[in-house]
Amino acid sequence: VAAGPGDPAGAALDSTAPPILPRKLQLPAGSIDVPICESILTKEVRLILSIDGSEMSMTALAFVTEGVMQHDKATFVEVLHIYDESKDHLPVHCQKVALMATCDAIMTGSVSAHRYQLNWVQRQGAGTTGQQICDAIRTLPADYICMGFYGLKGKKDYTDIMGTKLSTNVFNALHHGNRCSVICIKDEIVGLLPLKEKQATFVVSVTLSKSSTKAFLDALRLSKAGDAIHVVYVGRTRSDNFVWEPADDEPRDFAAETRAKYESFISSLQDEAEPIFSRFRDRKMKFVLLSPDQGETLARSVVRYADEVNADFVVVGANAADRVARGKTPVGSVSLQMCFLTSRNFIVANWIDVSLRVYEQTVMSSRVQTA
């Protein structure tokens, strides 16, 4: 018996093949297509680890080697160091030869050689490190960049944005390296990281936007079995959550729509009919509708909740390409406020708005080439 037009190739010929279960996951209009969501969760991850020998960058190295690369075997890492030959005053462990030896030993002891590469690049001139990091993001191309919140200079090398001293290199990654998501490590001690048996807690700030969906998917992808993911929507009064649209007979309840969307996601993790999402069934998921305290901003509400649950990561979404096209900064002010206000590590999940056809031609084709 030949397989039918809608059957997977060979399914009808194999009497032992498992039954094809109906798909239940339904996402509202305006969400990322389910096939793209599945591709994001299964494609080979390319990650750049920017390192300079500082405490935060070495903690980032531990997070990648002892965390991400251990539970996600489809991760390839480029360890990137931009060095300056004139800086012979640096501590020995931060100088290029010693740092390369340290990183190579750690990587070799953690993963097989085909899963990483070291890229030591000479700085082109004063103030060019951030641009060179962004160039590396585009060259790989990277899905994520992981870096410390501050480098060797600490708060001396910073960009003042929204009243917060932000590392110039992190600023460049957020505002110019917008092809990938940014994982920023604020922990200075490896023991604070949720590695091995220590379970992590991710607090994901969401709305109905596609960039929020990407934030949720990044939290799934970067988590491990047993980790907790709290999907948080900040509501206000009933009138604030309802918006009249001229084409509608009824007002939209954004809180209810957001809850329905993410509860559908969460239920799909336990659904055998969802072969990709069900791989993440061992995560502890919950949807939380937050009510801000009087006078409290949305950003402070999320940060307060992250503190209450002792979160390891705060995750926010950004649609950098779309925002830039509309003359705005790549990352929205509310998302940036959450990252700056929190003492937790944070992830800015970037979504580039494309059609399924374009996604298949770019992301999926690169996946085939690297297989």
C-alpha positions as a LaTeX table, in Angstrom:
\begin{tabular}{lrrr}
\hline
Residue & $x$ (\AA) & $y$ (\AA) & $z$ (\AA) \\
\hline
Val1 & 0.00 & 0.00 & 0.00 \\
Ala2 & 1.51 & 3.35 & $-1.03$ \\
Ala3 & 1.62 & 6.24 & 1.36 \\
Gly4 & $-1.07$ & 8.82 & 0.80 \\
Pro5 & $-0.37$ & 12.43 & $-0.20$ \\
Gly6 & $-0.59$ & 13.61 & 3.39 \\
Asp7 & 1.34 & 10.71 & 4.95 \\
Pro8 & 5.01 & 10.83 & 5.94 \\
Ala9 & 7.10 & 8.95 & 3.40 \\
Gly10 & 7.06 & 5.23 & 4.14 \\
Ala11 & 4.62 & 5.46 & 7.06 \\
Ala12 & 1.98 & 3.36 & 5.31 \\
Leu13 & 4.55 & 0.69 & 4.48 \\
Asp14 & 5.73 & 0.22 & 8.06 \\
Ser15 & 3.21 & $-1.64$ & 10.20 \\
Thr16 & 5.28 & $-0.87$ & 13.28 \\
Ala17 & 5.21 & 2.88 & 12.76 \\
Pro18 & 3.50 & 4.76 & 15.63 \\
Pro19 & 0.05 & 6.16 & 14.88 \\
Ile20 & $-0.04$ & 9.69 & 13.50 \\
Leu21 & $-1.78$ & 11.78 & 16.14 \\
Pro22 & $-3.73$ & 14.94 & 15.32 \\
Arg23 & $-2.01$ & 18.24 & 16.04 \\
Lys24 & $-3.62$ & 20.23 & 18.83 \\
Leu25 & $-1.37$ & 23.26 & 19.16 \\
Gln26 & $-3.20$ & 26.26 & 17.72 \\
Leu27 & $-1.64$ & 29.71 & 17.93 \\
Pro28 & $-3.56$ & 32.96 & 17.40 \\
Ala29 & $-3.11$ & 35.10 & 14.32 \\
Gly30 & 0.07 & 37.16 & 14.51 \\
Ser31 & 2.06 & 34.44 & 16.26 \\
Ile32 & 5.13 & 32.74 & 14.83 \\
Asp33 & 4.07 & 29.80 & 12.65 \\
Val34 & 4.22 & 26.48 & 14.50 \\
Pro35 & 6.70 & 24.95 & 11.96 \\
Ile36 & 9.08 & 27.86 & 12.54 \\
Cys37 & 8.73 & 27.43 & 16.32 \\
Glu38 & 9.68 & 23.77 & 15.89 \\
Ser39 & 12.66 & 24.67 & 13.71 \\
Ile40 & 13.93 & 27.14 & 16.32 \\
Leu41 & 13.77 & 24.38 & 18.91 \\
Thr42 & 15.56 & 21.76 & 16.80 \\
Lys43 & 18.08 & 23.53 & 14.55 \\
Glu44 & 21.79 & 23.40 & 15.27 \\
Val45 & 22.60 & 26.31 & 17.59 \\
Arg46 & 25.56 & 28.52 & 16.77 \\
Leu47 & 26.77 & 30.46 & 19.78 \\
Ile48 & 29.54 & 33.02 & 20.13 \\
Leu49 & 31.17 & 33.27 & 23.54 \\
Ser50 & 32.92 & 36.62 & 23.89 \\
Ile51 & 35.69 & 36.37 & 26.45 \\
Asp52 & 38.39 & 38.64 & 27.89 \\
Gly53 & 39.48 & 36.84 & 31.07 \\
Ser54 & 37.30 & 38.93 & 33.40 \\
Glu55 & 35.31 & 37.19 & 36.14 \\
Met56 & 31.98 & 37.63 & 34.37 \\
Ser57 & 33.29 & 36.34 & 31.05 \\
Met58 & 34.80 & 33.26 & 32.73 \\
Thr59 & 31.45 & 32.67 & 34.44 \\
Ala60 & 29.85 & 32.91 & 30.98 \\
Leu61 & 32.37 & 30.30 & 29.78 \\
Ala62 & 31.26 & 27.95 & 32.56 \\
Phe63 & 27.58 & 28.52 & 31.74 \\
Val64 & 28.18 & 27.56 & 28.11 \\
Thr65 & 30.53 & 24.60 & 28.63 \\
Glu66 & 29.00 & 23.08 & 31.77 \\
Gly67 & 25.44 & 24.07 & 31.01 \\
Val68 & 24.23 & 24.70 & 27.47 \\
Met69 & 26.64 & 22.40 & 25.63 \\
Gln70 & 25.99 & 19.51 & 28.01 \\
His71 & 22.21 & 19.36 & 27.69 \\
Asp72 & 21.95 & 20.56 & 24.08 \\
Lys73 & 24.21 & 18.44 & 21.91 \\
Ala74 & 23.26 & 20.44 & 18.80 \\
Thr75 & 25.25 & 23.47 & 19.98 \\
Phe76 & 28.39 & 24.72 & 18.25 \\
Val77 & 30.43 & 27.41 & 20.02 \\
Glu78 & 32.96 & 29.93 & 18.76 \\
Val79 & 35.06 & 31.30 & 21.61 \\
Leu80 & 35.93 & 34.84 & 20.54 \\
His81 & 38.67 & 37.03 & 22.00 \\
Ile82 & 39.58 & 40.45 & 20.64 \\
Tyr83 & 43.13 & 41.19 & 21.84 \\
Asp84 & 45.32 & 44.29 & 21.82 \\
Glu85 & 49.06 & 43.69 & 21.43 \\
Ser86 & 49.84 & 47.00 & 23.13 \\
Lys87 & 48.18 & 45.96 & 26.42 \\
Asp88 & 51.12 & 44.12 & 27.94 \\
His89 & 50.11 & 45.39 & 31.39 \\
Leu90 & 47.14 & 43.02 & 31.64 \\
Pro91 & 47.19 & 40.23 & 34.23 \\
Val92 & 48.95 & 37.18 & 32.80 \\
His93 & 45.77 & 35.09 & 32.77 \\
Cys94 & 44.09 & 37.74 & 30.58 \\
Gln95 & 46.84 & 37.94 & 27.98 \\
Lys96 & 46.11 & 36.29 & 24.65 \\
Val97 & 48.43 & 33.25 & 24.88 \\
Ala98 & 47.53 & 32.32 & 28.45 \\
Leu99 & 43.81 & 32.96 & 27.86 \\
Met100 & 43.84 & 30.80 & 24.72 \\
Ala101 & 45.54 & 27.96 & 26.59 \\
Thr102 & 42.98 & 28.20 & 29.41 \\
Cys103 & 39.98 & 28.28 & 27.07 \\
Asp104 & 41.31 & 25.46 & 24.89 \\
Ala105 & 41.90 & 23.26 & 27.95 \\
Ile106 & 38.39 & 23.94 & 29.29 \\
Met107 & 36.72 & 23.35 & 25.91 \\
Thr108 & 38.73 & 20.18 & 25.23 \\
Gly109 & 37.81 & 18.82 & 28.64 \\
Ser110 & 34.12 & 19.62 & 28.14 \\
Val111 & 33.14 & 18.73 & 24.56 \\
Ser112 & 34.49 & 17.08 & 21.43 \\
Ala113 & 36.72 & 19.13 & 19.13 \\
His114 & 34.17 & 19.39 & 16.29 \\
Arg115 & 31.75 & 21.31 & 18.53 \\
Tyr116 & 33.86 & 24.42 & 19.06 \\
Gln117 & 36.50 & 26.69 & 17.59 \\
Leu118 & 38.75 & 29.39 & 19.04 \\
Asn119 & 38.85 & 32.72 & 17.23 \\
Trp120 & 41.54 & 35.11 & 18.52 \\
Val121 & 41.36 & 38.38 & 16.56 \\
Gln122 & 43.60 & 41.44 & 16.85 \\
Arg123 & 41.78 & 44.64 & 17.63 \\
Gln124 & 41.67 & 46.92 & 14.61 \\
Gly125 & 41.84 & 50.16 & 16.55 \\
Ala126 & 40.59 & 52.09 & 19.55 \\
Gly127 & 36.89 & 51.58 & 20.15 \\
Thr128 & 36.46 & 48.86 & 17.50 \\
Thr129 & 36.02 & 45.80 & 19.75 \\
Gly130 & 32.23 & 46.04 & 19.81 \\
Gln131 & 32.04 & 46.33 & 16.03 \\
Gln132 & 34.37 & 43.36 & 15.60 \\
Ile133 & 32.13 & 41.29 & 17.88 \\
Cys134 & 29.14 & 42.24 & 15.72 \\
Asp135 & 31.12 & 41.29 & 12.60 \\
Ala136 & 31.79 & 37.86 & 14.12 \\
Ile137 & 28.06 & 37.46 & 14.83 \\
Arg138 & 27.28 & 38.03 & 11.16 \\
Thr139 & 30.14 & 35.87 & 9.88 \\
Leu140 & 29.32 & 32.68 & 11.82 \\
Pro141 & 26.30 & 33.49 & 11.71 \\
Ala142 & 25.34 & 33.23 & 15.38 \\
Asp143 & 21.99 & 32.45 & 16.96 \\
Tyr144 & 23.24 & 33.60 & 20.38 \\
Ile145 & 26.08 & 35.58 & 21.84 \\
Cys146 & 27.00 & 35.01 & 25.48 \\
Met147 & 29.04 & 37.63 & 27.32 \\
Gly148 & 29.66 & 39.18 & 30.72 \\
Phe149 & 27.75 & 42.30 & 31.73 \\
Tyr150 & 31.08 & 44.04 & 32.38 \\
Gly151 & 34.53 & 43.35 & 30.98 \\
Leu152 & 38.02 & 43.84 & 32.40 \\
Lys153 & 37.54 & 47.60 & 32.73 \\
Gly154 & 34.38 & 47.12 & 34.77 \\
Lys155 & 32.29 & 50.28 & 34.92 \\
Lys156 & 35.11 & 52.38 & 33.47 \\
Asp157 & 34.25 & 51.27 & 29.92 \\
Tyr158 & 30.56 & 51.88 & 29.61 \\
Thr159 & 27.80 & 53.52 & 27.64 \\
Asp160 & 25.34 & 55.54 & 29.72 \\
Ile161 & 21.88 & 54.52 & 28.55 \\
Met162 & 18.66 & 55.22 & 30.40 \\
Gly163 & 20.71 & 56.19 & 33.46 \\
Thr164 & 22.47 & 52.82 & 33.61 \\
Lys165 & 26.17 & 52.15 & 33.05 \\
Leu166 & 26.21 & 49.42 & 30.40 \\
Ser167 & 29.35 & 47.75 & 29.03 \\
Thr168 & 30.12 & 49.25 & 25.64 \\
Asn169 & 30.50 & 45.78 & 24.11 \\
Val170 & 27.13 & 44.64 & 25.49 \\
Phe171 & 25.59 & 47.86 & 24.16 \\
Asn172 & 26.99 & 47.08 & 20.70 \\
Ala173 & 25.73 & 43.49 & 20.80 \\
Leu174 & 22.24 & 44.69 & 21.77 \\
His175 & 22.04 & 47.55 & 19.31 \\
His176 & 24.12 & 46.44 & 16.34 \\
Gly177 & 24.50 & 42.68 & 16.59 \\
Asn178 & 20.76 & 42.30 & 16.20 \\
Arg179 & 20.86 & 39.12 & 14.16 \\
Cys180 & 21.05 & 37.03 & 17.32 \\
Ser181 & 19.84 & 36.77 & 20.88 \\
Val182 & 22.07 & 38.10 & 23.67 \\
Ile183 & 22.79 & 36.09 & 26.83 \\
Cys184 & 24.29 & 38.45 & 29.41 \\
Ile185 & 25.86 & 37.06 & 32.57 \\
Lys186 & 25.87 & 39.25 & 35.68 \\
Asp187 & 26.98 & 36.50 & 38.09 \\
Glu188 & 30.66 & 36.85 & 39.01 \\
Ile189 & 30.89 & 33.46 & 40.74 \\
Val190 & 30.41 & 30.17 & 38.89 \\
Gly191 & 28.79 & 28.70 & 42.00 \\
Leu192 & 25.81 & 31.01 & 41.51 \\
Leu193 & 24.99 & 29.48 & 38.13 \\
Pro194 & 22.32 & 26.75 & 37.80 \\
Leu195 & 24.65 & 24.03 & 36.53 \\
Lys196 & 24.43 & 20.23 & 36.64 \\
Glu197 & 21.82 & 19.13 & 39.19 \\
Lys198 & 21.04 & 22.69 & 40.30 \\
Gln199 & 17.74 & 23.66 & 38.69 \\
Ala200 & 17.33 & 27.01 & 36.96 \\
Thr201 & 14.39 & 29.40 & 37.03 \\
Phe202 & 13.64 & 31.50 & 33.95 \\
Val203 & 11.20 & 34.41 & 34.16 \\
Val204 & 9.95 & 35.24 & 30.67 \\
Ser205 & 8.14 & 38.55 & 30.15 \\
Val206 & 5.49 & 38.13 & 27.44 \\
Thr207 & 2.83 & 39.92 & 25.47 \\
Leu208 & 1.10 & 38.80 & 22.26 \\
Ser209 & 4.09 & 39.83 & 20.13 \\
Lys210 & 6.23 & 37.48 & 18.05 \\
Ser211 & 9.34 & 38.65 & 19.89 \\
Ser212 & 7.76 & 37.45 & 23.15 \\
Thr213 & 7.15 & 34.08 & 21.51 \\
Lys214 & 10.85 & 33.96 & 20.61 \\
Ala215 & 11.72 & 34.78 & 24.24 \\
Phe216 & 9.64 & 31.79 & 25.37 \\
Leu217 & 11.29 & 29.53 & 22.77 \\
Asp218 & 14.77 & 30.67 & 23.78 \\
Ala219 & 13.99 & 29.90 & 27.42 \\
Leu220 & 12.87 & 26.41 & 26.37 \\
Arg221 & 15.96 & 25.85 & 24.24 \\
Leu222 & 18.44 & 27.09 & 26.87 \\
Ser223 & 16.80 & 25.24 & 29.77 \\
Lys224 & 17.44 & 21.69 & 30.91 \\
Ala225 & 15.31 & 18.92 & 32.42 \\
Gly226 & 13.73 & 20.02 & 35.69 \\
Asp227 & 14.20 & 23.75 & 35.13 \\
Ala228 & 11.30 & 26.09 & 35.87 \\
Ile229 & 9.98 & 28.55 & 33.28 \\
His230 & 7.57 & 31.21 & 34.54 \\
Val231 & 5.74 & 32.94 & 31.70 \\
Val232 & 4.76 & 36.36 & 33.08 \\
Tyr233 & 2.23 & 38.84 & 31.73 \\
Val234 & 1.76 & 42.13 & 33.57 \\
Gly235 & $-1.89$ & 43.14 & 33.65 \\
Arg236 & $-3.38$ & 46.26 & 35.11 \\
Thr237 & $-6.97$ & 47.25 & 35.69 \\
Arg238 & $-9.74$ & 45.69 & 33.66 \\
Ser239 & $-10.02$ & 48.82 & 31.49 \\
Asp240 & $-6.29$ & 48.75 & 30.75 \\
Asn241 & $-6.46$ & 45.17 & 29.50 \\
Phe242 & $-9.42$ & 45.85 & 27.20 \\
Val243 & $-8.91$ & 47.71 & 23.93 \\
Trp244 & $-11.65$ & 48.60 & 21.47 \\
Glu245 & $-10.89$ & 48.08 & 17.81 \\
Pro246 & $-13.20$ & 49.59 & 15.18 \\
Ala247 & $-13.53$ & 46.32 & 13.25 \\
Asp248 & $-14.57$ & 44.36 & 16.32 \\
Asp249 & $-17.96$ & 44.12 & 17.97 \\
Glu250 & $-16.30$ & 43.23 & 21.27 \\
Pro251 & $-13.24$ & 44.67 & 23.02 \\
Arg252 & $-10.03$ & 42.61 & 23.08 \\
Asp253 & $-8.93$ & 41.20 & 26.40 \\
Phe254 & $-5.17$ & 41.02 & 25.95 \\
Ala255 & $-4.57$ & 39.31 & 29.30 \\
Ala256 & $-7.01$ & 36.49 & 28.40 \\
Glu257 & $-5.57$ & 36.15 & 24.88 \\
Thr258 & $-2.00$ & 35.99 & 26.20 \\
Arg259 & $-2.98$ & 33.41 & 28.83 \\
Ala260 & $-4.75$ & 31.28 & 26.20 \\
Lys261 & $-1.74$ & 31.45 & 23.86 \\
Tyr262 & 0.85 & 30.37 & 26.41 \\
Glu263 & $-1.35$ & 27.82 & 28.16 \\
Ser264 & $-1.74$ & 26.24 & 24.72 \\
Phe265 & 2.05 & 26.17 & 24.44 \\
Ile266 & 2.39 & 24.71 & 27.93 \\
Ser267 & $-0.21$ & 22.00 & 27.34 \\
Ser268 & 1.50 & 21.04 & 24.07 \\
Leu269 & 4.61 & 20.06 & 26.06 \\
Gln270 & 2.65 & 17.15 & 27.53 \\
Asp271 & 0.94 & 16.23 & 24.25 \\
Glu272 & 2.30 & 13.19 & 22.37 \\
Ala273 & 0.81 & 14.60 & 19.18 \\
Glu274 & 3.44 & 17.36 & 19.39 \\
Pro275 & 6.69 & 15.48 & 18.64 \\
Ile276 & 8.90 & 18.56 & 19.03 \\
Phe277 & 7.29 & 20.41 & 21.93 \\
Ser278 & 6.81 & 17.20 & 23.92 \\
Arg279 & 10.60 & 16.85 & 24.10 \\
Phe280 & 10.45 & 19.61 & 26.71 \\
Arg281 & 7.82 & 17.95 & 28.89 \\
Asp282 & 10.24 & 17.72 & 31.81 \\
Arg283 & 10.30 & 21.51 & 32.29 \\
Lys284 & 8.20 & 22.97 & 35.10 \\
Met285 & 5.97 & 25.50 & 33.39 \\
Lys286 & 3.51 & 28.05 & 34.70 \\
Phe287 & 1.70 & 31.12 & 33.42 \\
Val288 & 1.59 & 34.06 & 35.84 \\
Leu289 & $-0.68$ & 37.10 & 35.53 \\
Leu290 & 0.97 & 39.87 & 37.55 \\
Ser291 & $-0.78$ & 42.87 & 39.02 \\
Pro292 & 1.63 & 45.76 & 39.58 \\
Asp293 & 1.79 & 47.57 & 42.88 \\
Gln294 & 0.52 & 51.14 & 42.94 \\
Gly295 & 2.82 & 53.37 & 40.90 \\
Glu296 & 4.93 & 50.40 & 39.79 \\
Thr297 & 6.06 & 50.23 & 36.17 \\
Leu298 & 5.73 & 47.10 & 34.04 \\
Ala299 & 9.50 & 46.60 & 34.12 \\
Arg300 & 9.71 & 46.87 & 37.91 \\
Ser301 & 6.81 & 44.44 & 38.29 \\
Val302 & 8.68 & 41.76 & 36.34 \\
Val303 & 11.94 & 42.45 & 38.21 \\
Arg304 & 10.12 & 42.24 & 41.56 \\
Tyr305 & 8.62 & 38.88 & 40.59 \\
Ala306 & 12.03 & 37.61 & 39.45 \\
Asp307 & 13.41 & 38.49 & 42.87 \\
Glu308 & 10.49 & 36.81 & 44.65 \\
Val309 & 11.10 & 33.48 & 42.87 \\
Asn310 & 14.91 & 33.87 & 42.99 \\
Ala311 & 15.15 & 33.65 & 39.20 \\
Asp312 & 18.43 & 32.87 & 37.47 \\
Phe313 & 17.46 & 34.52 & 34.19 \\
Val314 & 15.07 & 37.25 & 33.10 \\
Val315 & 14.12 & 36.78 & 29.43 \\
Val316 & 12.67 & 39.51 & 27.22 \\
Gly317 & 11.90 & 39.71 & 23.50 \\
Ala318 & 13.04 & 42.12 & 20.80 \\
Asn319 & 12.19 & 42.52 & 17.11 \\
Ala320 & 15.27 & 44.53 & 16.23 \\
Ala321 & 15.00 & 44.51 & 12.45 \\
Asp322 & 11.38 & 45.69 & 12.52 \\
Arg323 & 12.08 & 48.39 & 15.10 \\
Val324 & 15.07 & 49.74 & 13.17 \\
Ala325 & 13.01 & 49.81 & 9.98 \\
Arg326 & 10.51 & 52.02 & 11.83 \\
Gly327 & 13.24 & 54.38 & 13.03 \\
Lys328 & 13.38 & 53.04 & 16.59 \\
Thr329 & 16.16 & 51.56 & 18.71 \\
Pro330 & 16.65 & 47.79 & 18.21 \\
Val331 & 15.52 & 46.90 & 21.75 \\
Gly332 & 12.46 & 48.54 & 23.32 \\
Ser333 & 12.78 & 50.72 & 26.40 \\
Val334 & 10.66 & 48.44 & 28.62 \\
Ser335 & 12.78 & 45.40 & 27.75 \\
Leu336 & 15.98 & 47.35 & 28.41 \\
Gln337 & 14.64 & 48.58 & 31.75 \\
Met338 & 14.03 & 45.01 & 32.88 \\
Cys339 & 17.59 & 44.04 & 31.92 \\
Phe340 & 19.13 & 47.03 & 33.67 \\
Leu341 & 17.00 & 46.96 & 36.81 \\
Thr342 & 17.42 & 43.27 & 37.54 \\
Ser343 & 20.41 & 41.84 & 39.37 \\
Arg344 & 19.78 & 38.56 & 37.52 \\
Asn345 & 21.40 & 37.29 & 34.36 \\
Phe346 & 19.29 & 38.24 & 31.37 \\
Ile347 & 18.52 & 37.14 & 27.83 \\
Val348 & 17.33 & 39.44 & 25.05 \\
Ala349 & 15.70 & 37.13 & 22.52 \\
Asn350 & 15.78 & 38.61 & 19.04 \\
Trp351 & 13.19 & 37.74 & 16.43 \\
Ile352 & 13.62 & 38.60 & 12.76 \\
Asp353 & 10.18 & 38.67 & 11.16 \\
Val354 & 10.22 & 36.39 & 8.11 \\
Ser355 & 7.82 & 34.14 & 6.27 \\
Leu356 & 8.01 & 30.37 & 6.61 \\
Arg357 & 9.38 & 30.15 & 3.05 \\
Val358 & 12.22 & 32.58 & 3.80 \\
Tyr359 & 12.95 & 30.84 & 7.10 \\
Glu360 & 13.22 & 27.47 & 5.37 \\
Gln361 & 15.55 & 28.91 & 2.73 \\
Thr362 & 17.89 & 30.45 & 5.32 \\
Val363 & 17.78 & 28.72 & 8.69 \\
Met364 & 16.78 & 25.27 & 7.52 \\
Ser365 & 19.22 & 25.27 & 4.59 \\
Ser366 & 22.08 & 26.24 & 6.90 \\
Arg367 & 21.04 & 23.40 & 9.19 \\
Val368 & 21.38 & 20.93 & 6.29 \\
Gln369 & 24.78 & 22.32 & 5.28 \\
Thr370 & 26.18 & 21.97 & 8.80 \\
Ala371 & 24.78 & 18.49 & 9.43 \\
\hline
\end{tabular}
